[in-house]
Amino acid sequence: MSKEYEISIRIDFPADINKAILKEKERFVAEYGSPYKSEPHITLYLDRYTEEGFSLLIHDLKELHMEHFSVTLLDVKRNLDQDLHRNLYVVDISNKKRVRQLHNKIQGIAVKYHSPFLREKVRKQLEKQGVVTNGKRENLPSRPKDFDPHITLGEVDLSAQQPDLAEVQENVKDLNGVKILVSSFSAALYGKETGEEKFKLIEKTIVPLED
């Protein structure tokens, strides 16, 4: 059996903030069929990876030089993704410039060890849009997307009943204005056998930023 590996590099949150966001994420899953069931986070890098590349990546990430910084949680927004026929409901954040700087540093390191193959989820999304691919990233049309850091609450198909945005904002209003110190990020390797639905965590490392 072949195995697919994914790497997820993200900013995680303190337990109290995590709990409040997770409650609303779970409501999206239960009431609107959202597929976003992971712990709340800000994604810095997510891609298909190689198992042997993970240890090399961690070694290089620990050489990354960047000072601590803070982000503030802002109001909930609804972002239209016409290509994938969905709305994304997200908690917006401040200080995106610094998050993008961290993302760019991580991406410059991580791409050296990524898999030549696309993530299965990405391949299926492309096929939904009519893009033909044999599963390799080298055959993709060049359509880079701007990196927009945020916290995803849920995804709802455009053909489905949409949540009331004001209600979503009310449910997480206590988070509005909360400041979070970013002093580290996590890097986790996941794997699944062909035919399995869910990825399983193999290894996770916390990488500190500079004081």
C-alpha positions as CSV (number, residue, x, y, z in Angstrom):
1,M,0.0,0.0,0.0
2,S,1.2,3.5,-0.8
3,K,1.1,6.3,1.8
4,E,0.4,10.0,1.4
5,Y,2.0,12.5,3.7
6,E,1.0,16.0,4.4
7,I,2.8,18.8,6.3
8,S,0.9,21.4,8.3
9,I,2.7,24.4,9.7
10,R,0.5,26.7,11.7
11,I,0.1,29.2,14.5
12,D,-1.8,27.6,17.4
13,F,-3.8,29.4,20.1
14,P,-4.0,29.4,24.0
15,A,-6.5,27.0,25.4
16,D,-9.2,29.5,26.3
17,I,-9.2,31.1,22.8
18,N,-9.0,27.7,21.2
19,K,-12.1,26.5,23.1
20,A,-14.2,29.5,22.1
21,I,-13.4,29.3,18.4
22,L,-13.8,25.5,18.4
23,K,-17.3,25.8,19.8
24,E,-18.4,27.8,16.7
25,K,-16.4,25.6,14.3
26,E,-18.3,22.6,15.7
27,R,-21.6,24.4,15.1
28,F,-20.7,24.9,11.5
29,V,-20.0,21.2,11.2
30,A,-23.2,20.1,12.9
31,E,-25.6,22.6,11.3
32,Y,-24.1,23.4,7.9
33,G,-22.0,20.4,7.0
34,S,-18.7,22.2,7.1
35,P,-15.7,19.9,6.6
36,Y,-13.4,22.0,8.8
37,K,-13.0,19.9,11.9
38,S,-9.4,20.6,12.9
39,E,-8.3,22.6,15.9
40,P,-8.5,26.3,15.4
41,H,-5.3,27.8,13.9
42,I,-3.7,30.1,11.4
43,T,-2.3,28.1,8.5
44,L,1.3,29.2,7.5
45,Y,2.0,26.3,5.1
46,L,0.1,23.2,4.0
47,D,1.2,20.8,1.3
48,R,1.9,17.2,0.4
49,Y,5.3,16.1,1.7
50,T,7.8,13.3,1.9
51,E,8.4,11.4,5.1
52,E,12.2,11.7,4.9
53,G,11.9,15.5,4.2
54,F,10.3,16.2,7.5
55,S,13.4,15.9,9.7
56,L,15.4,18.0,7.2
57,L,12.6,20.6,7.3
58,I,12.6,20.8,11.1
59,H,16.4,21.2,11.2
60,D,16.1,24.1,8.8
61,L,13.1,25.7,10.4
62,K,15.0,26.0,13.7
63,E,17.5,28.2,11.9
64,L,14.7,30.6,10.8
65,H,15.3,34.0,12.3
66,M,12.3,36.1,13.2
67,E,11.3,37.9,16.4
68,H,8.1,37.5,18.4
69,F,5.1,39.5,17.2
70,S,1.4,39.9,18.1
71,V,-1.8,39.6,16.2
72,T,-5.3,40.9,17.2
73,L,-8.5,38.9,16.5
74,L,-11.0,41.0,14.5
75,D,-14.5,40.5,13.3
76,V,-15.9,37.6,11.3
77,K,-16.0,37.9,7.5
78,R,-17.7,35.9,4.8
79,N,-15.3,35.3,1.9
80,L,-16.7,34.1,-1.4
81,D,-14.7,31.5,-3.3
82,Q,-16.5,31.3,-6.6
83,D,-14.0,28.8,-8.1
84,L,-14.9,26.2,-5.5
85,H,-18.6,27.3,-5.2
86,R,-18.4,28.0,-1.5
87,N,-18.4,30.7,1.2
88,L,-15.7,30.7,3.8
89,Y,-16.5,32.2,7.2
90,V,-13.4,33.4,8.9
91,V,-12.1,35.4,11.9
92,D,-10.0,38.1,10.5
93,I,-6.7,39.2,12.1
94,S,-4.5,42.2,12.3
95,N,-0.8,42.5,11.6
96,K,-1.0,40.4,8.4
97,K,2.2,41.8,7.2
98,R,4.2,40.0,9.9
99,V,2.3,36.8,9.4
100,R,3.0,37.0,5.7
101,Q,6.7,37.5,6.4
102,L,6.7,34.4,8.6
103,H,4.8,32.5,5.9
104,N,7.3,33.5,3.2
105,K,10.3,32.5,5.3
106,I,8.7,29.1,6.0
107,Q,7.7,28.5,2.4
108,G,11.2,29.3,1.2
109,I,12.5,26.5,3.4
110,A,9.6,24.0,3.0
111,V,9.4,23.8,-0.8
112,K,12.9,22.2,-0.9
113,Y,11.5,19.0,0.5
114,H,7.9,18.8,-0.7
115,S,6.5,15.9,-2.7
116,P,6.3,16.2,-6.5
117,F,2.7,15.1,-6.2
118,L,-0.4,17.3,-5.3
119,R,-2.4,16.8,-2.2
120,E,-5.4,14.6,-3.0
121,K,-7.8,17.3,-1.8
122,V,-6.2,19.9,-4.1
123,R,-6.3,17.5,-7.1
124,K,-10.1,16.9,-6.5
125,Q,-10.7,20.6,-6.2
126,L,-8.9,21.2,-9.5
127,E,-10.9,18.5,-11.2
128,K,-14.1,20.1,-9.9
129,Q,-12.9,23.3,-11.7
130,G,-12.2,21.4,-14.9
131,V,-8.4,21.5,-14.6
132,V,-6.8,18.3,-16.0
133,T,-3.8,17.0,-14.0
134,N,-2.0,13.7,-13.6
135,G,-1.5,14.4,-10.0
136,K,1.9,16.1,-10.3
137,R,2.4,19.8,-9.4
138,E,4.6,20.4,-12.4
139,N,1.6,20.1,-14.7
140,L,-0.4,22.8,-12.9
141,P,-1.1,26.1,-14.7
142,S,0.7,28.9,-13.0
143,R,-2.0,30.6,-10.9
144,P,-0.4,31.8,-7.6
145,K,-2.9,32.9,-4.9
146,D,-2.2,35.7,-2.5
147,F,-1.6,34.4,1.1
148,D,-4.4,35.8,3.3
149,P,-3.9,34.7,6.9
150,H,-7.1,34.1,8.9
151,I,-8.9,31.7,11.2
152,T,-11.4,29.5,9.4
153,L,-14.7,28.9,11.2
154,G,-16.4,27.0,8.4
155,E,-17.1,26.3,4.8
156,V,-20.6,26.3,3.3
157,D,-21.5,25.4,-0.3
158,L,-23.2,28.2,-2.2
159,S,-26.2,26.0,-2.9
160,A,-26.7,25.3,0.8
161,Q,-28.4,27.4,3.5
162,Q,-26.0,30.1,4.7
163,P,-25.4,31.0,8.3
164,D,-26.5,34.4,9.4
165,L,-23.3,36.5,9.5
166,A,-24.6,38.7,12.3
167,E,-25.3,35.6,14.4
168,V,-21.8,34.2,13.8
169,Q,-20.3,37.5,14.8
170,E,-22.4,37.6,18.0
171,N,-21.3,34.0,18.9
172,V,-17.6,35.0,18.9
173,K,-17.9,38.7,19.8
174,D,-15.9,38.1,23.0
175,L,-12.8,37.3,20.9
176,N,-13.0,40.6,19.0
177,G,-9.9,42.7,20.0
178,V,-8.1,39.8,21.8
179,K,-4.3,40.1,21.3
180,I,-2.2,36.9,20.8
181,L,1.5,36.8,21.1
182,V,3.1,34.7,18.4
183,S,6.3,33.3,20.0
184,S,6.3,29.9,18.2
185,F,4.7,27.8,15.5
186,S,4.0,24.1,15.1
187,A,5.0,21.8,12.3
188,A,3.2,18.5,12.0
189,L,3.5,15.5,9.7
190,Y,0.4,13.5,8.9
191,G,0.0,10.3,6.9
192,K,-2.7,8.0,5.5
193,E,-2.7,4.8,3.5
194,T,-4.4,4.7,0.1
195,G,-8.1,4.4,0.6
196,E,-8.1,5.8,4.1
197,E,-10.3,8.8,4.7
198,K,-8.5,10.5,7.5
199,F,-4.9,11.5,8.0
200,K,-3.2,10.4,11.3
201,L,-0.6,12.5,13.1
202,I,2.9,11.0,12.9
203,E,5.0,13.7,14.5
204,K,4.6,17.3,15.7
205,T,7.3,19.8,16.7
206,I,7.0,23.2,18.2
207,V,9.5,25.7,16.7
208,P,10.2,28.8,18.8
209,L,10.8,32.2,17.4
210,E,13.5,34.5,18.7
211,D,13.0,36.5,22.0
